[in-house]
Amino acid sequence: MDLSAVTFMDSSGLTLRNRTEAAQGTLELRGLPDQTLRLLDITAARDLFTLTP
């Protein structure tokens, strides 16, 4: 999922990961803005995703 155009994301955005996991799928995040990376760090969720530049 390309998130390079995302300007705001709160913790509710993390529910997508839970849905993907429940469906036994995978989710790769690309182009994360600094704010989104901070959110993942604050919530200790960075390691739950595959991140690519």
Phi and psi restraints in degrees (range 20) as a CNS / XPLOR table:
assign (resid 1 and name C) (resid 2 and name N)
       (resid 2 and name CA) (resid 2 and name C) 1.0 -87.1 20.0 2
assign (resid 2 and name N) (resid 2 and name CA)
       (resid 2 and name C) (resid 3 and name N) 1.0 116.5 20.0 2
assign (resid 2 and name C) (resid 3 and name N)
       (resid 3 and name CA) (resid 3 and name C) 1.0 -108.6 20.0 2
assign (resid 3 and name N) (resid 3 and name CA)
       (resid 3 and name C) (resid 4 and name N) 1.0 17.3 20.0 2
assign (resid 3 and name C) (resid 4 and name N)
       (resid 4 and name CA) (resid 4 and name C) 1.0 -63.4 20.0 2
assign (resid 4 and name N) (resid 4 and name CA)
       (resid 4 and name C) (resid 5 and name N) 1.0 -23.0 20.0 2
assign (resid 4 and name C) (resid 5 and name N)
       (resid 5 and name CA) (resid 5 and name C) 1.0 -95.7 20.0 2
assign (resid 5 and name N) (resid 5 and name CA)
       (resid 5 and name C) (resid 6 and name N) 1.0 0.9 20.0 2
assign (resid 5 and name C) (resid 6 and name N)
       (resid 6 and name CA) (resid 6 and name C) 1.0 -71.0 20.0 2
assign (resid 6 and name N) (resid 6 and name CA)
       (resid 6 and name C) (resid 7 and name N) 1.0 130.9 20.0 2
assign (resid 6 and name C) (resid 7 and name N)
       (resid 7 and name CA) (resid 7 and name C) 1.0 -109.1 20.0 2
assign (resid 7 and name N) (resid 7 and name CA)
       (resid 7 and name C) (resid 8 and name N) 1.0 -16.1 20.0 2
assign (resid 7 and name C) (resid 8 and name N)
       (resid 8 and name CA) (resid 8 and name C) 1.0 -152.8 20.0 2
assign (resid 8 and name N) (resid 8 and name CA)
       (resid 8 and name C) (resid 9 and name N) 1.0 140.6 20.0 2
assign (resid 8 and name C) (resid 9 and name N)
       (resid 9 and name CA) (resid 9 and name C) 1.0 -152.9 20.0 2
assign (resid 9 and name N) (resid 9 and name CA)
       (resid 9 and name C) (resid 10 and name N) 1.0 130.2 20.0 2
assign (resid 9 and name C) (resid 10 and name N)
       (resid 10 and name CA) (resid 10 and name C) 1.0 -109.2 20.0 2
assign (resid 10 and name N) (resid 10 and name CA)
       (resid 10 and name C) (resid 11 and name N) 1.0 -172.7 20.0 2
assign (resid 10 and name C) (resid 11 and name N)
       (resid 11 and name CA) (resid 11 and name C) 1.0 -65.1 20.0 2
assign (resid 11 and name N) (resid 11 and name CA)
       (resid 11 and name C) (resid 12 and name N) 1.0 -17.9 20.0 2
assign (resid 11 and name C) (resid 12 and name N)
       (resid 12 and name CA) (resid 12 and name C) 1.0 -65.8 20.0 2
assign (resid 12 and name N) (resid 12 and name CA)
       (resid 12 and name C) (resid 13 and name N) 1.0 -21.1 20.0 2
assign (resid 12 and name C) (resid 13 and name N)
       (resid 13 and name CA) (resid 13 and name C) 1.0 -66.7 20.0 2
assign (resid 13 and name N) (resid 13 and name CA)
       (resid 13 and name C) (resid 14 and name N) 1.0 -17.6 20.0 2
assign (resid 13 and name C) (resid 14 and name N)
       (resid 14 and name CA) (resid 14 and name C) 1.0 -74.8 20.0 2
assign (resid 14 and name N) (resid 14 and name CA)
       (resid 14 and name C) (resid 15 and name N) 1.0 -14.2 20.0 2
assign (resid 14 and name C) (resid 15 and name N)
       (resid 15 and name CA) (resid 15 and name C) 1.0 -65.7 20.0 2
assign (resid 15 and name N) (resid 15 and name CA)
       (resid 15 and name C) (resid 16 and name N) 1.0 -24.4 20.0 2
assign (resid 15 and name C) (resid 16 and name N)
       (resid 16 and name CA) (resid 16 and name C) 1.0 -59.6 20.0 2
assign (resid 16 and name N) (resid 16 and name CA)
       (resid 16 and name C) (resid 17 and name N) 1.0 -38.2 20.0 2
assign (resid 16 and name C) (resid 17 and name N)
       (resid 17 and name CA) (resid 17 and name C) 1.0 -62.6 20.0 2
assign (resid 17 and name N) (resid 17 and name CA)
       (resid 17 and name C) (resid 18 and name N) 1.0 -43.0 20.0 2
assign (resid 17 and name C) (resid 18 and name N)
       (resid 18 and name CA) (resid 18 and name C) 1.0 -62.9 20.0 2
assign (resid 18 and name N) (resid 18 and name CA)
       (resid 18 and name C) (resid 19 and name N) 1.0 -41.1 20.0 2
assign (resid 18 and name C) (resid 19 and name N)
       (resid 19 and name CA) (resid 19 and name C) 1.0 -64.7 20.0 2
assign (resid 19 and name N) (resid 19 and name CA)
       (resid 19 and name C) (resid 20 and name N) 1.0 -42.2 20.0 2
assign (resid 19 and name C) (resid 20 and name N)
       (resid 20 and name CA) (resid 20 and name C) 1.0 -63.8 20.0 2
assign (resid 20 and name N) (resid 20 and name CA)
       (resid 20 and name C) (resid 21 and name N) 1.0 -44.1 20.0 2
assign (resid 20 and name C) (resid 21 and name N)
       (resid 21 and name CA) (resid 21 and name C) 1.0 -64.2 20.0 2
assign (resid 21 and name N) (resid 21 and name CA)
       (resid 21 and name C) (resid 22 and name N) 1.0 -41.5 20.0 2
assign (resid 21 and name C) (resid 22 and name N)
       (resid 22 and name CA) (resid 22 and name C) 1.0 -62.2 20.0 2
assign (resid 22 and name N) (resid 22 and name CA)
       (resid 22 and name C) (resid 23 and name N) 1.0 -31.3 20.0 2
assign (resid 22 and name C) (resid 23 and name N)
       (resid 23 and name CA) (resid 23 and name C) 1.0 -87.8 20.0 2
assign (resid 23 and name N) (resid 23 and name CA)
       (resid 23 and name C) (resid 24 and name N) 1.0 7.0 20.0 2
assign (resid 23 and name C) (resid 24 and name N)
       (resid 24 and name CA) (resid 24 and name C) 1.0 57.6 20.0 2
assign (resid 24 and name N) (resid 24 and name CA)
       (resid 24 and name C) (resid 25 and name N) 1.0 37.3 20.0 2
assign (resid 24 and name C) (resid 25 and name N)
       (resid 25 and name CA) (resid 25 and name C) 1.0 -103.6 20.0 2
assign (resid 25 and name N) (resid 25 and name CA)
       (resid 25 and name C) (resid 26 and name N) 1.0 -175.2 20.0 2
assign (resid 25 and name C) (resid 26 and name N)
       (resid 26 and name CA) (resid 26 and name C) 1.0 -125.8 20.0 2
assign (resid 26 and name N) (resid 26 and name CA)
       (resid 26 and name C) (resid 27 and name N) 1.0 155.7 20.0 2
assign (resid 26 and name C) (resid 27 and name N)
       (resid 27 and name CA) (resid 27 and name C) 1.0 -139.4 20.0 2
assign (resid 27 and name N) (resid 27 and name CA)
       (resid 27 and name C) (resid 28 and name N) 1.0 120.1 20.0 2
assign (resid 27 and name C) (resid 28 and name N)
       (resid 28 and name CA) (resid 28 and name C) 1.0 -114.0 20.0 2
assign (resid 28 and name N) (resid 28 and name CA)
       (resid 28 and name C) (resid 29 and name N) 1.0 129.4 20.0 2
assign (resid 28 and name C) (resid 29 and name N)
       (resid 29 and name CA) (resid 29 and name C) 1.0 -105.5 20.0 2
assign (resid 29 and name N) (resid 29 and name CA)
       (resid 29 and name C) (resid 30 and name N) 1.0 135.1 20.0 2
assign (resid 29 and name C) (resid 30 and name N)
       (resid 30 and name CA) (resid 30 and name C) 1.0 -125.0 20.0 2
assign (resid 30 and name N) (resid 30 and name CA)
       (resid 30 and name C) (resid 31 and name N) 1.0 150.8 20.0 2
assign (resid 30 and name C) (resid 31 and name N)
       (resid 31 and name CA) (resid 31 and name C) 1.0 61.4 20.0 2
assign (resid 31 and name N) (resid 31 and name CA)
       (resid 31 and name C) (resid 32 and name N) 1.0 38.2 20.0 2
assign (resid 31 and name C) (resid 32 and name N)
       (resid 32 and name CA) (resid 32 and name C) 1.0 -70.1 20.0 2
assign (resid 32 and name N) (resid 32 and name CA)
       (resid 32 and name C) (resid 33 and name N) 1.0 127.8 20.0 2
assign (resid 32 and name C) (resid 33 and name N)
       (resid 33 and name CA) (resid 33 and name C) 1.0 -66.8 20.0 2
assign (resid 33 and name N) (resid 33 and name CA)
       (resid 33 and name C) (resid 34 and name N) 1.0 160.5 20.0 2
assign (resid 33 and name C) (resid 34 and name N)
       (resid 34 and name CA) (resid 34 and name C) 1.0 -55.7 20.0 2
assign (resid 34 and name N) (resid 34 and name CA)
       (resid 34 and name C) (resid 35 and name N) 1.0 -40.0 20.0 2
assign (resid 34 and name C) (resid 35 and name N)
       (resid 35 and name CA) (resid 35 and name C) 1.0 -61.7 20.0 2
assign (resid 35 and name N) (resid 35 and name CA)
       (resid 35 and name C) (resid 36 and name N) 1.0 -40.0 20.0 2
assign (resid 35 and name C) (resid 36 and name N)
       (resid 36 and name CA) (resid 36 and name C) 1.0 -69.6 20.0 2
assign (resid 36 and name N) (resid 36 and name CA)
       (resid 36 and name C) (resid 37 and name N) 1.0 -39.9 20.0 2
assign (resid 36 and name C) (resid 37 and name N)
       (resid 37 and name CA) (resid 37 and name C) 1.0 -62.4 20.0 2
assign (resid 37 and name N) (resid 37 and name CA)
       (resid 37 and name C) (resid 38 and name N) 1.0 -39.4 20.0 2
assign (resid 37 and name C) (resid 38 and name N)
       (resid 38 and name CA) (resid 38 and name C) 1.0 -62.1 20.0 2
assign (resid 38 and name N) (resid 38 and name CA)
       (resid 38 and name C) (resid 39 and name N) 1.0 -41.6 20.0 2
assign (resid 38 and name C) (resid 39 and name N)
       (resid 39 and name CA) (resid 39 and name C) 1.0 -59.1 20.0 2
assign (resid 39 and name N) (resid 39 and name CA)
       (resid 39 and name C) (resid 40 and name N) 1.0 -44.7 20.0 2
assign (resid 39 and name C) (resid 40 and name N)
       (resid 40 and name CA) (resid 40 and name C) 1.0 -64.6 20.0 2
assign (resid 40 and name N) (resid 40 and name CA)
       (resid 40 and name C) (resid 41 and name N) 1.0 -36.0 20.0 2
assign (resid 40 and name C) (resid 41 and name N)
       (resid 41 and name CA) (resid 41 and name C) 1.0 -69.6 20.0 2
assign (resid 41 and name N) (resid 41 and name CA)
       (resid 41 and name C) (resid 42 and name N) 1.0 -45.3 20.0 2
assign (resid 41 and name C) (resid 42 and name N)
       (resid 42 and name CA) (resid 42 and name C) 1.0 -61.6 20.0 2
assign (resid 42 and name N) (resid 42 and name CA)
       (resid 42 and name C) (resid 43 and name N) 1.0 -38.1 20.0 2
assign (resid 42 and name C) (resid 43 and name N)
       (resid 43 and name CA) (resid 43 and name C) 1.0 -90.7 20.0 2
assign (resid 43 and name N) (resid 43 and name CA)
       (resid 43 and name C) (resid 44 and name N) 1.0 4.9 20.0 2
assign (resid 43 and name C) (resid 44 and name N)
       (resid 44 and name CA) (resid 44 and name C) 1.0 55.6 20.0 2
assign (resid 44 and name N) (resid 44 and name CA)
       (resid 44 and name C) (resid 45 and name N) 1.0 37.6 20.0 2
assign (resid 44 and name C) (resid 45 and name N)
       (resid 45 and name CA) (resid 45 and name C) 1.0 -108.9 20.0 2
assign (resid 45 and name N) (resid 45 and name CA)
       (resid 45 and name C) (resid 46 and name N) 1.0 -2.1 20.0 2
assign (resid 45 and name C) (resid 46 and name N)
       (resid 46 and name CA) (resid 46 and name C) 1.0 -56.9 20.0 2
assign (resid 46 and name N) (resid 46 and name CA)
       (resid 46 and name C) (resid 47 and name N) 1.0 -40.4 20.0 2
assign (resid 46 and name C) (resid 47 and name N)
       (resid 47 and name CA) (resid 47 and name C) 1.0 -73.4 20.0 2
assign (resid 47 and name N) (resid 47 and name CA)
       (resid 47 and name C) (resid 48 and name N) 1.0 -7.1 20.0 2
assign (resid 47 and name C) (resid 48 and name N)
       (resid 48 and name CA) (resid 48 and name C) 1.0 -83.2 20.0 2
assign (resid 48 and name N) (resid 48 and name CA)
       (resid 48 and name C) (resid 49 and name N) 1.0 -11.5 20.0 2
assign (resid 48 and name C) (resid 49 and name N)
       (resid 49 and name CA) (resid 49 and name C) 1.0 -120.4 20.0 2
assign (resid 49 and name N) (resid 49 and name CA)
       (resid 49 and name C) (resid 50 and name N) 1.0 155.5 20.0 2
assign (resid 49 and name C) (resid 50 and name N)
       (resid 50 and name CA) (resid 50 and name C) 1.0 -91.0 20.0 2
assign (resid 50 and name N) (resid 50 and name CA)
       (resid 50 and name C) (resid 51 and name N) 1.0 117.7 20.0 2
assign (resid 50 and name C) (resid 51 and name N)
       (resid 51 and name CA) (resid 51 and name C) 1.0 -108.8 20.0 2
assign (resid 51 and name N) (resid 51 and name CA)
       (resid 51 and name C) (resid 52 and name N) 1.0 134.2 20.0 2
assign (resid 51 and name C) (resid 52 and name N)
       (resid 52 and name CA) (resid 52 and name C) 1.0 -129.8 20.0 2
assign (resid 52 and name N) (resid 52 and name CA)
       (resid 52 and name C) (resid 53 and name N) 1.0 152.4 20.0 2
